[in-house]
Amino acid sequence: MKDFKKTILFSISSLIVISTLVMFAQYNGNAPAGDNAQPALETVEYSNLTDKDSQELLSKLLTDSGIGEKRQQALFDRVDKFNSSVKSEWLTSGFESAAPTYTKYDPYDMQDMWASKNGSFPGYNCRITAFSLFSDLISAGDGDYSADAEDSLFMDIETLSDDPDALCGDSINKFCAVFAPVRAADSTDVDLQVNKFREGWAARGVRFSESKARMISVVFHDKFSDTDNRLFIGHVGILLPADDNKLYFIEKVAFQEPYRLLKFNDRTELSDYLMEKYDTSWGQDTAKPFIMENDKLMVGYRPDPLLKNS
């Protein structure tokens, strides 16, 4: 009987330890992986915000998520400026469906047309767009992080120098605190890199306020040498929940490429969209790209399901 009681107590203790370890992993940002049984995303529904209905929908989503009117107006002014600078047939009319990597335009032709109408001004990219919407919900330390950003954010800083109002009153230094690269772990393990990335942000005092809106960042691992080994936000956008439980994602594809408002059923679909576009790894000595939701690994994240050995 005593042996039986010992066995029961040992089993209960083991369950408690396992549960504690799971909670600890989640607390440290290692969110559960996406549902690997869910089919890969084949099509995505999106709008380039050329029409009144799409813009009104985005405005409602932003308002419901606590994004102020000044920041919204700055976004829509830039959307209209971009859309008027390129051919209308390159953009959607309302929401349309397409494969995640499909575009209606040649990016080089679009760059040339943008330059013909806007000269040397590079425009606005994903980081400037996301930050100008979301930075009220981010705090950062007062240190000078511009030196960390020189190599990777030089085009961002060029735009911000030409248009000091682009950040809606926030500082370039705070922008650099969020987006300058951080030191990577010498590993291909995503969980280790997630923790390393969070440590880098914590050292700069980067923190997120609670909100319905969430910053979604695609983090890349670049290892040029043992001393030049870093994690860098290569793409970013803002996730906005809707009343019908759908998820919307607002992004600027690139400096001279369009704004997009995309619609998803869940975060795994969002993960597939981003990974199909940005996971170009081919077996090099680096971790695969991963997705952060604010300062934690996004629940639903999974490597590109279309890639073998992912």
C-alpha positions in Angstrom: 0.0 0.0 0.0 2.8 2.4 0.9 4.5 1.6 -2.5 1.2 2.4 -4.2 0.9 5.7 -2.5 4.5 6.6 -3.3 3.7 5.8 -7.0 0.6 8.1 -7.0 2.5 10.9 -5.3 5.4 10.5 -7.7 3.0 10.7 -10.7 1.3 13.8 -9.3 4.7 15.5 -8.7 5.8 14.7 -12.2 2.6 16.2 -13.7 3.2 19.4 -11.6 6.8 19.7 -12.8 5.7 19.2 -16.4 3.0 21.7 -16.1 5.3 24.2 -14.5 7.9 23.7 -17.3 5.2 24.3 -20.0 4.0 27.5 -18.2 7.6 28.7 -17.9 8.3 28.2 -21.6 5.2 30.2 -22.5 6.1 32.9 -20.1 9.5 33.2 -21.7 7.9 33.8 -25.1 8.2 30.3 -26.5 4.6 30.2 -27.8 3.0 27.0 -29.0 3.8 26.2 -32.7 1.2 26.6 -35.4 -1.1 23.7 -36.2 1.0 21.5 -38.5 -2.1 19.7 -39.5 -3.7 22.9 -40.9 -3.3 23.0 -44.7 -0.8 25.6 -46.1 -2.3 28.9 -47.1 -3.0 28.9 -50.8 -4.7 32.2 -51.4 -5.0 35.5 -49.4 -7.6 38.2 -49.6 -6.2 41.7 -49.7 -6.8 45.4 -50.7 -4.4 48.1 -51.7 -6.7 50.6 -50.1 -7.7 52.4 -53.4 -11.4 52.5 -52.6 -13.5 54.2 -49.9 -14.9 51.0 -48.4 -11.5 49.5 -47.7 -10.2 52.7 -46.2 -13.3 53.1 -44.0 -12.9 49.5 -42.9 -9.3 50.1 -41.9 -10.2 53.3 -40.2 -12.7 51.5 -38.0 -10.3 48.7 -37.2 -7.6 51.2 -36.2 -10.1 53.3 -34.1 -11.4 50.1 -32.4 -7.8 49.2 -31.5 -7.0 52.6 -30.0 -4.9 54.1 -32.8 -5.4 57.9 -32.8 -6.9 60.0 -35.6 -3.6 61.9 -36.2 -1.8 58.7 -36.9 -4.6 57.4 -39.1 -4.7 60.5 -41.2 -0.9 60.4 -41.7 -1.3 56.8 -43.0 -4.1 57.6 -45.4 -2.3 60.6 -46.8 0.7 58.4 -47.6 -1.6 55.7 -49.0 -3.2 58.2 -51.4 0.1 59.6 -52.4 1.5 56.2 -53.2 -1.6 55.0 -55.1 -1.6 58.2 -57.2 2.0 57.7 -58.1 1.6 54.3 -59.8 -0.7 52.8 -62.4 -4.2 51.9 -61.1 -4.1 48.5 -62.9 -1.2 47.5 -60.7 -3.4 47.8 -57.6 -6.6 46.1 -56.4 -10.1 47.5 -56.7 -11.4 46.6 -53.3 -10.5 43.3 -51.9 -9.2 40.6 -54.2 -7.8 37.1 -53.8 -4.4 35.8 -55.0 -1.6 33.5 -54.1 0.5 34.9 -51.1 3.5 35.8 -53.3 1.6 37.1 -56.3 1.7 40.7 -57.4 -0.1 42.6 -60.1 3.0 44.6 -60.9 6.6 44.3 -61.8 8.5 45.8 -58.8 11.2 47.4 -60.9 8.6 49.1 -63.2 6.8 50.4 -60.1 10.1 51.7 -58.6 10.8 53.6 -61.8 7.3 55.1 -61.9 7.6 56.2 -58.2 11.0 57.8 -58.9 9.6 59.6 -62.0 7.0 61.3 -59.9 8.8 61.7 -56.5 12.5 62.1 -57.5 15.1 60.8 -55.0 12.6 60.6 -52.1 12.6 56.8 -51.3 9.1 56.8 -49.8 8.0 54.9 -46.7 8.7 51.2 -45.8 7.1 48.7 -43.5 9.0 49.8 -40.4 8.2 53.5 -40.7 4.5 52.6 -41.5 4.1 50.3 -38.5 6.0 52.6 -36.1 4.0 55.7 -37.1 0.8 53.8 -36.3 1.9 51.9 -33.2 4.6 53.9 -31.4 2.3 55.3 -28.8 2.1 51.7 -27.5 5.9 51.3 -27.3 8.3 52.7 -24.7 12.1 52.6 -25.0 15.1 53.7 -23.0 16.9 57.0 -23.5 20.2 55.6 -24.8 21.6 56.5 -28.3 21.0 53.5 -30.6 21.8 55.2 -33.9 25.2 53.6 -34.1 23.6 50.1 -34.0 21.3 51.2 -36.9 23.8 52.7 -39.3 24.3 49.7 -41.6 20.8 48.3 -41.6 18.5 51.3 -41.3 20.2 53.9 -43.5 17.3 54.1 -46.0 14.8 54.4 -43.2 16.9 57.2 -41.7 17.2 58.9 -45.1 13.4 59.1 -45.3 13.1 60.3 -41.7 15.7 63.0 -42.4 13.6 64.1 -45.4 10.3 63.9 -43.6 10.8 64.6 -39.8 7.1 64.3 -39.3 6.9 60.7 -40.5 7.0 59.3 -37.0 4.1 61.4 -35.8 6.1 63.2 -33.1 8.3 60.2 -31.9 12.1 60.2 -32.1 14.5 58.6 -34.5 16.3 57.2 -31.5 13.2 55.4 -30.2 12.7 54.1 -33.8 16.3 52.8 -33.7 15.9 51.2 -30.3 13.0 49.1 -31.7 14.5 48.3 -35.2 18.3 48.3 -34.9 19.7 44.7 -35.0 20.5 42.9 -31.8 23.2 40.4 -31.1 22.2 36.8 -32.1 23.0 33.5 -30.4 25.5 31.3 -32.2 22.8 28.8 -33.0 20.2 27.7 -35.6 17.6 27.1 -32.8 14.6 29.4 -33.1 13.7 29.3 -29.4 17.2 30.4 -28.5 17.1 33.3 -31.0 13.7 34.4 -29.7 15.1 34.7 -26.2 18.2 36.5 -27.5 16.0 38.9 -29.4 13.9 39.6 -26.3 17.0 40.2 -24.2 18.2 42.7 -26.8 15.0 44.6 -26.7 14.9 44.5 -22.9 18.4 45.9 -22.7 17.2 48.9 -24.7 14.1 49.3 -22.5 11.7 48.3 -25.3 8.3 47.5 -23.8 4.8 47.2 -25.2 1.5 48.5 -23.7 -1.5 46.2 -23.7 -3.7 46.9 -26.7 -6.0 45.1 -29.2 -3.5 46.1 -31.9 -0.3 44.1 -32.0 3.0 44.6 -33.8 3.9 41.6 -35.9 7.6 41.4 -36.8 9.4 39.0 -39.1 12.9 38.5 -37.6 15.8 37.3 -39.7 19.1 35.8 -38.5 22.2 37.1 -40.4 25.6 35.6 -39.7 28.3 37.2 -41.7 31.1 36.2 -39.3 31.5 35.1 -35.7 31.7 38.8 -34.7 28.9 40.0 -37.1 26.0 37.7 -36.0 22.7 39.5 -35.6 18.9 39.4 -35.5 17.0 42.0 -37.6 13.4 42.9 -38.2 13.2 42.6 -42.0 9.4 43.1 -42.2 6.7 44.4 -39.8 3.1 45.3 -39.8 0.2 45.8 -37.4 -2.4 43.1 -36.6 -6.0 44.3 -36.0 -8.8 42.1 -34.7 -12.3 42.5 -36.1 -15.7 42.0 -34.4 -16.3 38.9 -36.5 -13.1 37.2 -35.1 -11.3 37.8 -38.4 -7.8 39.2 -38.3 -6.6 42.1 -40.5 -2.9 42.9 -41.1 -1.8 46.3 -42.4 1.6 46.5 -44.1 3.7 48.5 -46.5 5.3 45.9 -48.8 8.5 47.9 -49.5 9.6 51.5 -50.0 8.3 51.7 -53.6 5.7 48.9 -53.3 2.1 49.2 -52.2 0.2 49.3 -48.9 -1.8 46.2 -48.2 -4.7 45.4 -45.9 -5.0 41.6 -45.6 -7.7 39.4 -44.1 -7.0 36.1 -42.2 -9.0 33.5 -40.3 -6.3 32.9 -37.7 -2.6 33.5 -36.9 -1.4 30.4 -38.6 -2.7 31.8 -41.9 -0.8 35.0 -41.2 2.3 33.0 -40.4 2.0 31.1 -43.7 1.6 34.3 -45.6 4.7 35.9 -44.1 6.8 32.7 -44.2 5.9 32.0 -47.8 7.1 35.5 -48.7 10.1 35.8 -46.5 11.5 32.4 -45.5 14.1 32.2 -48.3 16.5 30.1 -46.2 18.3 27.3 -48.0 20.2 25.4 -45.3 22.8 28.0 -44.3 24.2 28.2 -40.8 21.4 30.5 -39.4 18.0 30.1 -37.7 14.9 30.3 -39.9 13.0 33.5 -39.8 10.5 33.7 -36.9 7.5 36.0 -36.1 7.2 38.1 -33.0 3.8 39.4 -31.7 4.9 42.4 -29.7 7.7 40.9 -27.6 6.7 37.2 -27.7 6.9 34.5 -30.4 3.5 34.6 -32.2 1.1 31.9 -31.3 0.4 30.1 -34.5 3.9 30.7 -35.9 5.3 27.9 -38.0 8.1 27.7 -40.7 6.9 27.8 -44.3 4.9 24.5 -44.7 5.6 24.5 -48.4 9.4 24.1 -47.8 10.8 20.6 -47.4 12.5 19.8 -44.1 10.9 22.9 -42.4 
